[in-house]
Amino acid sequence: MTDLERRIGPTARVRVTESVSDGDLEREDHVVAEEPLEIRIAWPGADARRAWVTMRTPGHDFELAAGWAFHEGIVGAGALAEVAYCTDEELTAEQEFNVVTLRASGPVDLAHRHDALSAGSSACGVCGKDSIGAALETVRGARWEGPPPRPDVVRRLPALLREEQSVFTRTGGVHAAGLFTADGDRHVVREDVGRHNAVDKVSGARLLAGEPVADAYLVVSGRAGFELVQKAVAAGVGSLVAVGAPTSLSVHLAREAGLGLFGFTQDRRTVRYA
C-alpha cells in the first residue's frame, strides 16, 4: 500500500439504511472523517514533545498545527522553522499521518498552558485559557486596523463562506471558517469537524503562506463561543462574524478586546454584540 492510499481523506463512504414513508432504501452515504491529530513541538536544544491532541477532519494538518500553536501564544509569526509529519519508527501505518511536529526557530515555553500534557476533542473547549486576562495576552501579530465594519458586507459573508463548503455539501457534518477583507473578498476558507480546528486551519494557512493572519472579518458557520473569540483576538482580526449565537463570555471578551462581534448573520439580518 502506498503512502497516498494509507492517508485518509476528509470524508469516508459508509453503507446506510434510509427509512422513508414508503419503505427502506439501502444506499451508500458520505460521512465526515474524524481522526486524532497529535501536535508535537521541538526547538533548538529540545527534542519534540507532545503539546496537544485533538480530533479533527484530516486535511490541511500542517495548517491546523501551525494555527493552533499561533493562537495559543506558543509560536509567533515567522517563528516556525519546519512543519512535518512525524517519522518515528514506532508509529504504525495508521498513526503516520496523525502526528505533526512543529520545529520552532527559538525557545518555546509550554509550561504556561497546562501542568500536564493535554488532549482535546473536536468539541469546543477554552483552549487552555482560564480567564479573560489570559486570553487577552495571546495577541501574537499585528492587529487589523481599518474602516468600521459595514453591515451590508457582514450580512453577505455567510453566503460567501457557504460557497466554499464542499465537505459540508457532501456530508452535512463539518464547520467552516474563513478570512475576508473589508470589502468581502475571500482570502481562505477551511472546514473541519471541530469549529475551533477550522479557525486554526485558516490562520495556519496564512502563516505558512507568509501572509498576514489579521484582516477585517473572520467568519464562522456556527455559534460564536468563547474559544472562537479567543482565537479571533489572538489573530488580531477586526470582527468575528457568526451564523449562530454568541455566549455571555464571548461577548464580554470581545468587548474587552475591542473585537467586533456579530451573530445570527444572514443575508437580511445580523446582530452586533460588540
C-alpha positions as CSV (number, residue, x, y, z in Angstrom):
1,M,0.0,0.0,0.0
2,T,1.3,3.4,-0.9
3,D,1.5,6.4,1.5
4,L,-1.2,8.1,-0.5
5,E,-3.5,5.0,-0.1
6,R,-2.9,4.9,3.7
7,R,-3.7,8.6,4.1
8,I,-7.4,9.2,5.0
9,G,-9.2,12.0,3.3
10,P,-11.8,14.4,4.7
11,T,-14.8,12.0,4.0
12,A,-15.5,8.3,4.2
13,R,-18.1,6.1,2.5
14,V,-20.5,4.0,4.5
15,R,-23.5,1.8,3.8
16,V,-26.7,3.2,5.4
17,T,-30.4,2.3,5.5
18,E,-32.6,5.3,4.8
19,S,-36.2,4.9,6.1
20,V,-38.9,7.0,4.4
21,S,-42.7,6.8,4.4
22,D,-42.9,4.3,1.5
23,G,-40.1,1.9,2.7
24,D,-36.4,1.5,3.3
25,L,-33.6,2.2,0.9
26,E,-30.1,0.7,1.2
27,R,-27.5,3.1,-0.2
28,E,-24.0,4.5,0.1
29,D,-23.5,7.7,2.0
30,H,-20.6,10.1,2.8
31,V,-19.7,11.0,6.3
32,V,-17.1,13.4,7.5
33,A,-13.8,11.7,8.6
34,E,-12.7,12.2,12.2
35,E,-9.2,11.2,13.3
36,P,-6.9,12.1,16.1
37,L,-4.1,14.6,15.5
38,E,-1.1,14.8,17.9
39,I,0.8,18.0,17.7
40,R,4.5,17.8,18.9
41,I,6.8,20.8,19.3
42,A,10.6,20.9,19.2
43,W,13.0,23.8,19.3
44,P,16.8,24.2,19.3
45,G,18.3,22.0,22.1
46,A,14.9,20.3,22.8
47,D,13.5,17.1,21.4
48,A,10.0,17.0,20.1
49,R,7.4,16.6,22.8
50,R,3.6,16.3,22.7
51,A,1.8,19.6,23.2
52,W,-1.8,18.8,22.2
53,V,-4.0,16.1,20.8
54,T,-7.3,16.9,19.1
55,M,-9.9,15.1,17.0
56,R,-10.0,16.7,13.5
57,T,-11.0,16.2,9.9
58,P,-7.9,15.0,8.1
59,G,-6.6,17.6,5.6
60,H,-4.6,20.8,6.0
61,D,-2.9,19.2,9.1
62,F,0.1,21.4,8.9
63,E,-2.1,24.5,8.9
64,L,-4.1,23.2,11.8
65,A,-0.9,22.6,13.9
66,A,0.6,25.9,13.0
67,G,-2.6,27.9,13.6
68,W,-3.2,26.2,16.9
69,A,0.3,27.0,18.2
70,F,0.0,30.6,17.0
71,H,-3.4,31.1,18.7
72,E,-2.1,29.6,21.9
73,G,0.8,32.0,22.0
74,I,3.3,29.2,21.7
75,V,4.9,30.5,18.4
76,G,4.7,33.8,16.7
77,A,4.6,34.7,13.0
78,G,7.9,33.8,11.4
79,A,9.0,31.6,14.3
80,L,8.3,28.2,12.6
81,A,11.4,26.6,11.1
82,E,9.7,23.4,9.9
83,V,6.3,21.6,9.9
84,A,6.3,17.9,9.1
85,Y,4.6,14.6,9.7
86,C,6.4,12.6,12.4
87,T,8.6,9.7,11.1
88,D,9.2,7.9,14.4
89,E,9.8,4.2,13.7
90,E,7.4,3.1,16.4
91,L,4.4,4.7,14.7
92,T,2.0,2.4,13.0
93,A,0.8,3.0,9.4
94,E,-2.5,4.3,10.8
95,Q,-0.6,6.8,13.1
96,E,1.8,8.0,10.5
97,F,-0.3,10.9,9.2
98,N,-1.9,11.6,12.6
99,V,1.3,13.1,14.2
100,V,2.7,16.5,13.2
101,T,5.9,18.0,14.5
102,L,6.4,21.8,14.6
103,R,10.0,22.9,14.9
104,A,10.3,26.4,16.3
105,S,13.3,28.6,15.4
106,G,13.7,29.7,19.0
107,P,12.9,28.6,22.6
108,V,9.3,27.6,23.4
109,D,7.6,27.8,26.8
110,L,4.9,25.1,27.1
111,A,4.5,25.5,30.8
112,H,2.1,28.4,30.5
113,R,-0.6,26.1,29.1
114,H,-1.2,23.2,31.4
115,D,0.6,21.4,34.2
116,A,0.3,18.1,32.2
117,L,0.2,17.3,28.5
118,S,-3.3,17.7,27.3
119,A,-5.8,16.1,24.9
120,G,-8.8,17.6,23.4
121,S,-11.8,16.6,21.3
122,S,-13.4,18.0,18.2
123,A,-15.9,19.7,20.6
124,C,-15.1,23.2,21.6
125,G,-13.0,24.0,24.7
126,V,-11.4,27.0,26.2
127,C,-8.1,26.0,24.5
128,G,-6.1,26.2,27.7
129,K,-7.2,29.7,28.6
130,D,-8.7,30.0,32.1
131,S,-9.5,33.7,32.2
132,I,-10.3,36.8,30.2
133,G,-7.0,38.2,31.1
134,A,-5.0,35.2,29.9
135,A,-6.9,35.2,26.6
136,L,-6.1,38.9,26.0
137,E,-2.4,38.2,26.4
138,T,-2.2,36.0,23.3
139,V,-2.4,38.6,20.6
140,R,0.6,37.4,18.6
141,G,0.7,39.6,15.5
142,A,-0.3,43.0,14.2
143,R,-3.9,43.9,14.8
144,W,-6.0,44.7,11.8
145,E,-6.7,48.5,11.7
146,G,-9.2,49.6,9.0
147,P,-12.6,51.1,8.5
148,P,-15.5,50.1,10.7
149,P,-17.4,47.0,9.7
150,R,-20.2,47.6,7.1
151,P,-23.5,45.8,7.9
152,D,-24.2,45.2,4.2
153,V,-20.8,43.4,3.8
154,V,-21.3,41.5,7.1
155,R,-24.7,40.2,6.0
156,R,-23.4,38.6,2.8
157,L,-20.3,36.9,4.3
158,P,-22.0,33.6,5.4
159,A,-23.2,33.1,1.8
160,L,-19.7,33.7,0.5
161,L,-18.4,31.2,3.1
162,R,-21.0,28.6,2.1
163,E,-19.8,28.7,-1.5
164,E,-16.5,27.1,-0.3
165,Q,-18.0,24.4,2.0
166,S,-17.6,21.4,-0.3
167,V,-17.2,18.9,2.5
168,F,-20.3,20.2,4.2
169,T,-22.2,19.8,0.9
170,R,-21.2,16.1,0.8
171,T,-21.6,15.2,4.4
172,G,-23.5,17.9,6.3
173,G,-21.2,17.3,9.2
174,V,-18.5,19.9,9.3
175,H,-18.0,23.5,10.4
176,A,-16.3,26.2,8.3
177,A,-14.2,29.3,9.0
178,G,-13.0,31.9,6.5
179,L,-10.9,35.1,6.5
180,F,-12.3,38.0,4.4
181,T,-11.3,41.6,3.6
182,A,-13.2,44.7,4.4
183,D,-14.9,44.5,1.0
184,G,-15.9,40.9,1.4
185,D,-13.2,39.4,-0.7
186,R,-12.2,35.9,0.4
187,H,-8.7,35.0,1.5
188,V,-9.1,31.4,2.7
189,V,-11.8,29.1,3.8
190,R,-11.3,25.8,5.7
191,E,-13.6,23.1,7.0
192,D,-13.3,20.7,10.0
193,V,-15.4,18.6,12.3
194,G,-14.3,21.0,15.1
195,R,-15.2,24.6,14.7
196,H,-12.0,25.7,16.5
197,N,-9.9,23.5,14.3
198,A,-11.4,25.2,11.2
199,V,-10.2,28.6,12.6
200,D,-6.8,27.2,13.4
201,K,-6.5,26.0,9.8
202,V,-7.4,29.4,8.5
203,S,-4.7,31.2,10.5
204,G,-2.3,28.4,9.8
205,A,-2.8,28.7,6.1
206,R,-1.9,32.4,6.2
207,L,1.1,31.8,8.5
208,L,2.6,29.1,6.2
209,A,2.0,31.2,3.2
210,G,3.8,34.1,4.8
211,E,0.7,36.3,4.7
212,P,-0.8,38.4,7.5
213,V,-3.1,36.5,9.8
214,A,-5.3,39.5,10.6
215,D,-7.8,41.1,8.3
216,A,-11.3,42.6,8.6
217,Y,-13.5,39.6,9.1
218,L,-13.2,36.1,10.5
219,V,-16.4,34.3,9.6
220,V,-17.6,31.0,11.2
221,S,-20.5,28.8,10.2
222,G,-21.8,28.1,13.8
223,R,-22.1,29.8,17.1
224,A,-19.5,32.3,18.5
225,G,-18.3,30.6,21.6
226,F,-15.6,31.9,23.9
227,E,-12.8,29.8,22.3
228,L,-13.5,31.2,18.8
229,V,-13.5,34.8,20.2
230,Q,-10.2,34.0,21.9
231,K,-8.7,32.8,18.6
232,A,-10.0,35.8,16.8
233,V,-8.4,38.1,19.4
234,A,-5.1,36.2,19.1
235,A,-5.2,36.5,15.4
236,G,-5.8,40.2,15.5
237,V,-8.8,40.3,13.2
238,G,-11.2,43.2,13.1
239,S,-14.5,41.4,13.6
240,L,-15.8,37.8,14.2
241,V,-19.0,37.1,12.2
242,A,-21.1,34.1,13.2
243,V,-24.1,32.4,11.7
244,G,-25.2,31.4,15.2
245,A,-25.4,32.9,18.6
246,P,-22.6,34.2,20.9
247,T,-22.3,33.4,24.7
248,S,-22.1,35.9,27.5
249,L,-18.4,35.2,28.0
250,S,-17.7,35.6,24.3
251,V,-19.5,39.0,24.3
252,H,-17.5,40.1,27.4
253,L,-14.2,39.0,25.9
254,A,-15.0,40.7,22.5
255,R,-15.8,44.0,24.3
256,E,-12.7,43.9,26.5
257,A,-10.5,43.2,23.4
258,G,-12.1,45.7,21.1
259,L,-13.2,42.9,18.7
260,G,-16.3,43.4,16.6
261,L,-18.8,40.5,17.2
262,F,-21.8,39.7,15.0
263,G,-24.2,36.8,15.5
264,F,-27.3,35.4,13.8
265,T,-25.9,36.6,10.5
266,Q,-27.7,36.0,7.2
267,D,-28.4,37.9,4.0
268,R,-31.2,40.1,5.6
269,R,-30.1,40.3,9.2
270,T,-27.2,40.5,11.6
271,V,-26.9,41.4,15.3
272,R,-23.9,43.3,16.6
273,Y,-22.9,42.4,20.2
274,A,-19.6,44.2,20.4
